Amino acid sequence: MARREGEEPVSRPEHRPEADELEPQSFIRHGTPAFRRTNMALFAAGLATFGLLYCTQPLMPEFSKDYGVSAATAALSLSLTTGVLAFAMLFAGGLSDAWGRKTVMTASLLSSALLVLLTALVPDWHTLLLLRALLGLTLSGLPAVAMTYLSEEMHSDSIGLGMGLYISGNAIGGMGGRLVAGVLAEFVGWRIGVATVGAIGLISGIVFWYSLPPSRHHVRQPFHLGALMGRFAAAFRDAGLPWLFAEGFLLLGAFVTLYNYIGYRLLAPPYGLNQAVVGAIFSVYLIGTFSSAWMGHLAGKLGRRKVLWTAFALMLAGLALTVTRPLALIVLGIVAITFGFFGGHSIASSWVGRRAGNNKAQASSLYLFAYYMGSSLAGASGGLFYASHGWNGVAVFVGALIVAGLLIALRLYRLPPLVSPSKPETEPPIPQ
């Protein structure tokens, strides 16, 4: 029976062969209109998601001033969101299996943008935290599902580029949300900054809705909690996936902790920068648009195990620079950490997609659960180190996370290659 334009195919659960074993012409390839539409949609999705999520990060000193809360308490405006997001994403993949990838992602983007617009109007701190917690719930429908959509719909020779462009949207969204909110907070107040980010998110959600091609290779499956738990358990039987989940925790935990508290340091003496200048420092996020694609491509040529450890080494070198006094060296250190983070994330997350086999949605959800729990737990804990030992305390805490990630990367270097006759491990990375 023919289906209407825009509908996704509905079928009973069945074993599906790997994507490259199906008709090659049915997959999205670079240079085609479908590829351009997909990347426009997912670039807009990344722009919206990470702008909405991180727009409060440069505003934490403003929250401390307006609401009389400590640095660690102000960090809850992000940590609470990412904590809820982490748990909700465990189930977002299963819901998208049942309801369809595009449906879940579109609802996620539009509802999240509306919540951020409401956040600009809240009168008290506890209401702000409530809306930020709800934001974690609504945002959960995008990151893991986008990762799965790309792994299902993109041809293997286009996945690396598609993944890099999607993460570029993430990087620009994370930078733009912080930059817009931080700069506007200096001149017209943080509420106008947050409302502007919400409006951009709403427009991006509409662009996504109209641009993304419907799924062609997704087979809908009813949502059964027991079966979902079984697929989660299968991921932990793989020799590499649990270590990659840990890498996600450590990568984002270190990165978010640095960005949470660097503003407090630069606003204080001897630097005394204003909120607009501190917000502008977040423009170094643009380096992520290059590093994610470049390091992902390099890992595709040389092998992920040979490149992942270099991302952590670069982050460690950058962290050392942030402990120095000259402002130029501190900014250079932030650049190095940002470059290493986005490169490491693109490698680790694509490796998850490669090793997950038929459980891509669940493995992606577990990786992103660990990833955002790193943001939530480490991002909040860093405030205790800042309160007790200032920036040096934060640097020691972040350094411990990066060293742990480096040691795991070296362990993964010795991981036996995953052999597949149809898709060798040195092929371009699978998205996110």
N, C-alpha and C positions, 0 to 999 in steps of 0.2 A: 504493500500500500504506500503510495507516495506521501511524503510528509511536507508540511508547509515550510516555506523559506524561513530560516532562523531557528527552527526547532532542532533539538539534539536527538539522535536516535535513541529509542527505548528498546531494551532487550533484557532477557534474563541474564544473570551472572554466568559468565563462561570464561574459560582460559583464552587469553588473547596472546598471539605471538608478539615478539618484539617488533617495534615500529618498522624497522628496516626490512622485515620479512613480508610486510604488506605492500600494496601497490605504491611504488615510489612516487608516482605522479600525484597521489592523493595527499601528500604531505606538503607543508608550507616550506618553500625554498627561497633563499635570498634572490633579489632581482625581480620578484613577482609582485603584482598588486596586493595579493594576500599577505605577503611578508611585510610590505610597507604599512598596510592597515593594522596588522598584528602588533608591529613595533610601535606605531603611533598610539594604539590603545594601551599597551602595557607600559610604555613610557609615561603616558598620562596617569596610569594607575600607580606607578612607582612614585611619580611626582606628588600625587595627592596623598597616598598612604603615609609616606615618610615625612611629608610636610605637616600633616595633621598630627602625627605621632610625636614629632620632636619639636614642635613650635614652642613648647613651654620651657625647653632646656635653657635658652639664654635668658629667660624671664625669672629664673629662680632667685637671683638677688632682688628683683622687684617684688616677688612674693614675700621674701623675708622682710622687706621694708613695709609693704602694705598690710600684711597680715600678722606681722610680729612673730614669724616662725623661724626656726633654725635652718641652717643649710641642709641638714639631713632630712628635716621635715619638708622643706621646699622640694627636695628631690623626689618626694612621693608623687608629685604631679606627673612625673614620668615613670617612676618605678612601679606605681600602682597600675598604670595603664599597661606596661609591658608584662607585669605579672599575670593580670587577667588575660591578656592577649596570648601568653604562652599556654595557659591551660585550655583556653577556648579553641586554639588552633589544633589541639589533639582531635577535636570532633569536627572541625570545619571540613577536612578532607572527606570524611565519611558522609557528611551532609551533601557535599558537592557530588559524590558518587551517586547519590539518590536524586538530587534536584537538578543537577546540571552545573557545569563549571561556570558558564557565563552568568547564569541566574544568580548564583551565590556571590560572585565577585561584584556584580553591578549593585546588588542590594547592600553589600558591605560598604562600597565607596560612598553611595548617596546618603545612607543613614549616618555614616561617620562624619561627613561634612556638615550635616545638620547639627549633630551634637557639638562640634567645635564652634559653630555659630552661636549656639546656646551658651557655651562656656564663657563667651565674651560678655554675657549679661549677668552672670551670677554675683550675688551680693556678699557671699561669705566663703571662707576657706573650705568648709566641709562639703558644701554643695559643689564647689569646683572639683574636689576629689571624687565625689560621687559621679559626676559627668565624665571625668577622666577614666574612672573604672569602667563605666558603660562603653566608653570609646574603645577600650581594649577588647570588649566583647564584640562590638560591631566590626572593628578592623580585622578580626581574625579570619574573616571570609576571603581575604585577598592574598596574603603572601604565600601560604602553602598551596592554595589552589592555582595561583598564577604559575608557580613552579611546576605543578603537575600538568597544567594545560600546555605549557611549552614542551615538556618532555613527551607528551602524547601527539602533538600536532606538528612539531617542527621536524624536518628531515635532518638526518644526522650531520650532513655537511653544512647545515645552517644553524644548528643549535648553539654552537659556540658564539657566533655573532649575535644571535637573538638574545642569549643570556647576557652577554656583555651590554647590549643596548638597554635591556630591562634594568640591570643593576645600575646603569648610568642614570636612568630615570630615578631610581632609588636615591642615588647620590645627590642629584640635583634637587630632588624633593626634600631630602634631609637638610641640605644646605639652604635651599630657598625658604623653607619653613622657619628655620632658625634666623636667617638673615632678615627676612621681612618682619618677623615678630620683634627681633632685637632692635633693629634700626627704628621702626615705627614707635616702639616703646619709649625711645629717647625723646621723640618730638611730639607725638600725639597720645601717648599712653599705651600700656600693654593690651588693653581691651580692643582698641582699634587694630593693633597688630594681629591679635588672635582672630578677630572677625575677618580680616583680609585673607588670612590663611584659609579660613573656612570657606570663603567665597571662591577662592582659587580651587580648593578641593571639590566644590560642587560643580564648577565648570569642567574640571578634569574628569569627574565621574560621568558627566553627560557625553563628553568626547569618547570615553571608553565604551559606553553603552552603544553608541552608534558605529564605532569603528571596528570592534573586535569581531572577527569571523566566528560563526558558531562552530562548536566542536564537531569533528567528523569521525574521530576514532574513539571517543569516549562511549563506553557501554554502561548505561545506568544500572546501579545495583541498589536494592533496598537497604535501608539503614538497619543493621542488626548489631547491637552492642557487643554480643559475644563474638561474632565474627570479626568485628573491628579490633577487639582486644587480642584475638588470635593473630591478626596481621601485625599488630604492634609487637607482640612477643617474637614473631619471626625475625624482626629487624635485629633483635639482640642476639640471635644465633649466628649472625654474620661476624667474621673476625675483625672487620674494620669499622662497621657502622657505629658501635658504641663509642669508639675513640673519636670518630668524626663528630658525634653529638657533643662530646666534651669540648672539642675544639670550637664549636659554635658558641658554647657557654663562655669560654675563656676569651674568645675574640671580641664579642660584643660587650662582655663584662668589663674588659680593660678599656675599650674604646669609649663607652658611655661614661664610665667613671672619670676618665680624663676630661671629657667635654662638660660633665656636670659641674665640676669644681674649678676649672681653669678660669671661668668668668669671675669668681670670687677673688682669685689671686690677682687678676689684672685690673679689677676695679679698685683694689686696695693699694696703699703705698707700697713700694716706691713708684709704681706705674701710674696709678690714678686715672686710668682710661675711663671714658664715658661709655654708656650702654651702647651707643651707636657704633663706636669703634670696636668694642668687644663683639658685638653682633656681626660686624663686617669680617672678623677673623674667621667666622664660619664659612666664608667663601672658599677656604682651602678645601672644602668638600668637593669642589670641582675636580680635584686631583683624582677622586674616586671614579669619575667618568672615564678616565684613561686607564687607571691601574687595574680596574676590574676586568676590562676587555683585554688589556695587554698581558697581564699575568695569567688570565684564563687561556689565552691563545698560547702563551709560552708553556703552560702546563700541558696543553693538548699536544704540543710538539715533543716535549722532553719527558712527559709523565708527571702526574700530580705529586707523587711521592718525592720527586727530585726538586720541586719548586716550593711546596708548602712551607717548609722550614724557613726559607728565606724571608717570607712575610713576617714571621715572628721575630727573626733577627733584626729586621729593619725597624719594627715597632720598638724593640728594646733599645736600639741606638737612638731613636727619636725621643724616647722617654728620658734618656740620660741628658739630652739637650734641654728638656724642660726644667731641669733642676738648676741650670745655670742662671745667671742674673740678666745678661743682655736680652732685651726684648726680641731682637732679630733671631737669636738662637732659639728662644722659646717658640717662636712662630715656625722656624725651620723644623723643630722637633715635632710640632703638631702636624706639619705637612708629612713628615716621614711616617708618623704613626697612622695617619689617614691613608696614605698610599699602601702601607703594609696591611692595614685592616681590610680595605676593600679587595685587595688582591687575595688575601688569605680566605676571605669569605666566599669569593667567587670560586676558588679552587675547592674548598671543603664542601660547599653546598652542591657543586656539580658532581663531586665524587660520590656524595650520598645518592644522587639520582642514578649514577652509573651502577652502583652496587645493589640498589634496591630491587631490581628485577620487576616483578609484577606488583610489588607493594610500594610503588613510588609515592602515592598519596600519603600513606601512613609513615614511611621513612622521612618524607619531607616534613610532615607534621612534627615528628619527634625531634628532628634536627632544629626546627624553628622553635619548638618548645624549649629546648636547651638554650638556644640562642637568646631568646627573649627573657628566660629566667636569669641568664647572665646579666642582662641589662637591669632587671628588677633587683636581684639580690646584691650584686656587686655595686650597682649604681647607688643604692641606698647605703650600703655598708661603708662606701668610700667617705661619706659624710662624717662618720665617726672618727676616721683617721684624720680628716681635715680639721675637725673640732679639737682633737687632742694634739696633733703634731703639725698642723698646717700643710702646706703643699708637699713638704718632704714626706709626711706620713702617707699622703695620697700616692706619691711616686713609689714608695716601698710596696704598698698594697697592689698597685697596678703592675709593678715589676714582677711580683710573685705570680700574678696571673699569666703574664707573658712568658715567663720562664717555664711554667707548667705547660703552656701551649707548645713551646719549642721542644720540650722533652717528648711530648706526645707525637709531634710531627716527626721527630727522629725515630720514634718507635714505628710509626706508620711507614717510614722509609724502608723498613725491613719486612713490611707486610707482603706476603706472596701475591703476585699479580692475579687479578681476576680474569680467568681465561674464558673467552666467548668466541666461537667461530664467526659470529655475525657482527660483533662489535668489540674490537680489541680496546683495551683500557687506555691506549694512547690516543684515541679519537678525541675530537673536540668535546669540551665539557657539556654536560646536560645542565639546564638552567638552574639559577639561584644556588 
